Amino acid sequence: MSVPPEDLPVTRMSDIYPGIDPKPHFDKQTYAGKVVLVTGASRGIGSEIALYYARAGASLSLLARSQTVLETTKESILSQAPKTQIVTFAVDVTDTQGVKNAIDGTAKHFGKIDIIVANAGKADPWKKPFTDYDADNWWKTVEVNIRGVYNAAHFGLPYLDTSSGYFLVIGSIGAQMRMPFASAYVLSKHAVNRLVEYIKAEHPTVKTFSLNPGAIKTDMADNNPEAAPWLIDTLQLPAATSLRITSGSEDWLNGRYVNANWNLDEVESTWKAKILEQEALVNRLHIPV
């Protein structure tokens, strides 16, 4: 069994709650004029986040490996937000030149990029020690989860520097756990938390966060069906949380790990002073006291 995760002791949320109600964003078109690029956008968490930004008025650039599935996702978004401008790019996030072309193509088409959501990820079944798995596949998981985020950051941050934008990484609570047999996934998610800290340090005009989306039954989660009883959160939870995080109200959490399961109103009212004072919610070696 896994070691209990390091987590804030706040009320756990599984679905939309008043503090992240997206209706004001939808009604006021808060993101009108904004350009949002989402990787892993063809299904699950990525497509739902893209939809919420579209419903809030944003233009979209959708990246995923399958052009056919991207077109289906595009049509689904347009059925709910018909005025949305959408471009799509079929690309594997580990393909450095492909990601560069997609990001440059997005900026050329829309003239800028305001928000990047690095959502694409990979997880394999957690059944046996890493020495019993194919070595190349283990590295492929690490590559997707780290290099995929790095590629989006490497080519996207110069545009976000110009727009004073947001770089949102879809992380995982697994980054704070030590789950036997899940080393590729866990260490890669832990590493991107540190990358977020580097983005804050090296790109001070960009706001960046590692967002745990919650425990959601996605296609990727089906690789570990024994976890199904704990997969109780909705896709709408991270989508609505993303709108709040990139709205400007949570800039004080820049460079940190954030959990969509946290009631953000409670985090701010109860924990903000301590988080800022102690530079908390970042990767840190535990030193005995």
BELMO-V382442 format. One record per residue. N is the residue number from 1. RES is the residue in three letters. PHI is phi as a letter, one per 40 degrees, with the letter a starting at -180 (999 if undefined). Layout:
# BELMO-V382442
n=N res=RES phi=PHI
n=N res=RES phi=PHI
This chain:
# BELMO-V382442
n=1 res=MET phi=999
n=2 res=SER phi=c
n=3 res=VAL phi=c
n=4 res=PRO phi=d
n=5 res=PRO phi=c
n=6 res=GLU phi=c
n=7 res=ASP phi=a
n=8 res=LEU phi=c
n=9 res=PRO phi=c
n=10 res=VAL phi=b
n=11 res=THR phi=d
n=12 res=ARG phi=c
n=13 res=MET phi=b
n=14 res=SER phi=b
n=15 res=ASP phi=a
n=16 res=ILE phi=d
n=17 res=TYR phi=b
n=18 res=PRO phi=d
n=19 res=GLY phi=c
n=20 res=ILE phi=b
n=21 res=ASP phi=d
n=22 res=PRO phi=c
n=23 res=LYS phi=d
n=24 res=PRO phi=d
n=25 res=HIS phi=c
n=26 res=PHE phi=c
n=27 res=ASP phi=c
n=28 res=LYS phi=c
n=29 res=GLN phi=f
n=30 res=THR phi=d
n=31 res=TYR phi=b
n=32 res=ALA phi=d
n=33 res=GLY phi=g
n=34 res=LYS phi=c
n=35 res=VAL phi=b
n=36 res=VAL phi=b
n=37 res=LEU phi=b
n=38 res=VAL phi=b
n=39 res=THR phi=c
n=40 res=GLY phi=f
n=41 res=ALA phi=c
n=42 res=SER phi=c
n=43 res=ARG phi=a
n=44 res=GLY phi=f
n=45 res=ILE phi=d
n=46 res=GLY phi=c
n=47 res=SER phi=c
n=48 res=GLU phi=c
n=49 res=ILE phi=c
n=50 res=ALA phi=d
n=51 res=LEU phi=c
n=52 res=TYR phi=c
n=53 res=TYR phi=c
n=54 res=ALA phi=c
n=55 res=ARG phi=c
n=56 res=ALA phi=c
n=57 res=GLY phi=h
n=58 res=ALA phi=c
n=59 res=SER phi=c
n=60 res=LEU phi=b
n=61 res=SER phi=b
n=62 res=LEU phi=b
n=63 res=LEU phi=b
n=64 res=ALA phi=a
n=65 res=ARG phi=c
n=66 res=SER phi=b
n=67 res=GLN phi=c
n=68 res=THR phi=c
n=69 res=VAL phi=c
n=70 res=LEU phi=d
n=71 res=GLU phi=c
n=72 res=THR phi=c
n=73 res=THR phi=c
n=74 res=LYS phi=d
n=75 res=GLU phi=c
n=76 res=SER phi=c
n=77 res=ILE phi=c
n=78 res=LEU phi=c
n=79 res=SER phi=c
n=80 res=GLN phi=b
n=81 res=ALA phi=b
n=82 res=PRO phi=c
n=83 res=LYS phi=c
n=84 res=THR phi=c
n=85 res=GLN phi=c
n=86 res=ILE phi=b
n=87 res=VAL phi=b
n=88 res=THR phi=b
n=89 res=PHE phi=b
n=90 res=ALA phi=c
n=91 res=VAL phi=a
n=92 res=ASP phi=c
n=93 res=VAL phi=c
n=94 res=THR phi=c
n=95 res=ASP phi=c
n=96 res=THR phi=d
n=97 res=GLN phi=c
n=98 res=GLY phi=c
n=99 res=VAL phi=c
n=100 res=LYS phi=d
n=101 res=ASN phi=c
n=102 res=ALA phi=c
n=103 res=ILE phi=c
n=104 res=ASP phi=c
n=105 res=GLY phi=c
n=106 res=THR phi=c
n=107 res=ALA phi=c
n=108 res=LYS phi=c
n=109 res=HIS phi=c
n=110 res=PHE phi=c
n=111 res=GLY phi=g
n=112 res=LYS phi=a
n=113 res=ILE phi=b
n=114 res=ASP phi=b
n=115 res=ILE phi=a
n=116 res=ILE phi=b
n=117 res=VAL phi=b
n=118 res=ALA phi=c
n=119 res=ASN phi=b
n=120 res=ALA phi=d
n=121 res=GLY phi=a
n=122 res=LYS phi=a
n=123 res=ALA phi=a
n=124 res=ASP phi=b
n=125 res=PRO phi=d
n=126 res=TRP phi=b
n=127 res=LYS phi=b
n=128 res=LYS phi=a
n=129 res=PRO phi=d
n=130 res=PHE phi=c
n=131 res=THR phi=c
n=132 res=ASP phi=c
n=133 res=TYR phi=c
n=134 res=ASP phi=c
n=135 res=ALA phi=c
n=136 res=ASP phi=c
n=137 res=ASN phi=c
n=138 res=TRP phi=d
n=139 res=TRP phi=c
n=140 res=LYS phi=c
n=141 res=THR phi=c
n=142 res=VAL phi=c
n=143 res=GLU phi=c
n=144 res=VAL phi=c
n=145 res=ASN phi=c
n=146 res=ILE phi=b
n=147 res=ARG phi=c
n=148 res=GLY phi=c
n=149 res=VAL phi=c
n=150 res=TYR phi=d
n=151 res=ASN phi=d
n=152 res=ALA phi=c
n=153 res=ALA phi=c
n=154 res=HIS phi=d
n=155 res=PHE phi=c
n=156 res=GLY phi=c
n=157 res=LEU phi=c
n=158 res=PRO phi=d
n=159 res=TYR phi=c
n=160 res=LEU phi=c
n=161 res=ASP phi=d
n=162 res=THR phi=c
n=163 res=SER phi=c
n=164 res=SER phi=f
n=165 res=GLY phi=c
n=166 res=TYR phi=b
n=167 res=PHE phi=b
n=168 res=LEU phi=b
n=169 res=VAL phi=c
n=170 res=ILE phi=c
n=171 res=GLY phi=c
n=172 res=SER phi=a
n=173 res=ILE phi=c
n=174 res=GLY phi=d
n=175 res=ALA phi=c
n=176 res=GLN phi=b
n=177 res=MET phi=b
n=178 res=ARG phi=b
n=179 res=MET phi=c
n=180 res=PRO phi=d
n=181 res=PHE phi=g
n=182 res=ALA phi=b
n=183 res=SER phi=c
n=184 res=ALA phi=c
n=185 res=TYR phi=c
n=186 res=VAL phi=c
n=187 res=LEU phi=c
n=188 res=SER phi=c
n=189 res=LYS phi=c
n=190 res=HIS phi=c
n=191 res=ALA phi=c
n=192 res=VAL phi=c
n=193 res=ASN phi=c
n=194 res=ARG phi=c
n=195 res=LEU phi=c
n=196 res=VAL phi=d
n=197 res=GLU phi=c
n=198 res=TYR phi=c
n=199 res=ILE phi=c
n=200 res=LYS phi=d
n=201 res=ALA phi=c
n=202 res=GLU phi=c
n=203 res=HIS phi=b
n=204 res=PRO phi=c
n=205 res=THR phi=c
n=206 res=VAL phi=c
n=207 res=LYS phi=c
n=208 res=THR phi=b
n=209 res=PHE phi=a
n=210 res=SER phi=b
n=211 res=LEU phi=b
n=212 res=ASN phi=c
n=213 res=PRO phi=c
n=214 res=GLY phi=h
n=215 res=ALA phi=c
n=216 res=ILE phi=b
n=217 res=LYS phi=c
n=218 res=THR phi=b
n=219 res=ASP phi=d
n=220 res=MET phi=c
n=221 res=ALA phi=c
n=222 res=ASP phi=c
n=223 res=ASN phi=c
n=224 res=ASN phi=b
n=225 res=PRO phi=c
n=226 res=GLU phi=c
n=227 res=ALA phi=c
n=228 res=ALA phi=d
n=229 res=PRO phi=c
n=230 res=TRP phi=c
n=231 res=LEU phi=c
n=232 res=ILE phi=b
n=233 res=ASP phi=c
n=234 res=THR phi=c
n=235 res=LEU phi=c
n=236 res=GLN phi=c
n=237 res=LEU phi=c
n=238 res=PRO phi=c
n=239 res=ALA phi=c
n=240 res=ALA phi=c
n=241 res=THR phi=c
n=242 res=SER phi=c
n=243 res=LEU phi=d
n=244 res=ARG phi=c
n=245 res=ILE phi=c
n=246 res=THR phi=c
n=247 res=SER phi=c
n=248 res=GLY phi=h
n=249 res=SER phi=c
n=250 res=GLU phi=b
n=251 res=ASP phi=c
n=252 res=TRP phi=c
n=253 res=LEU phi=c
n=254 res=ASN phi=d
n=255 res=GLY phi=g
n=256 res=ARG phi=b
n=257 res=TYR phi=c
n=258 res=VAL phi=b
n=259 res=ASN phi=b
n=260 res=ALA phi=c
n=261 res=ASN phi=c
n=262 res=TRP phi=c
n=263 res=ASN phi=c
n=264 res=LEU phi=c
n=265 res=ASP phi=c
n=266 res=GLU phi=c
n=267 res=VAL phi=d
n=268 res=GLU phi=c
n=269 res=SER phi=c
n=270 res=THR phi=b
n=271 res=TRP phi=b
n=272 res=LYS phi=d
n=273 res=ALA phi=c
n=274 res=LYS phi=c
n=275 res=ILE phi=c
n=276 res=LEU phi=c
n=277 res=GLU phi=c
n=278 res=GLN phi=c
n=279 res=GLU phi=f
n=280 res=ALA phi=c
n=281 res=LEU phi=g
n=282 res=VAL phi=b
n=283 res=ASN phi=c
n=284 res=ARG phi=a
n=285 res=LEU phi=c
n=286 res=HIS phi=c
n=287 res=ILE phi=b
n=288 res=PRO phi=c
n=289 res=VAL phi=b
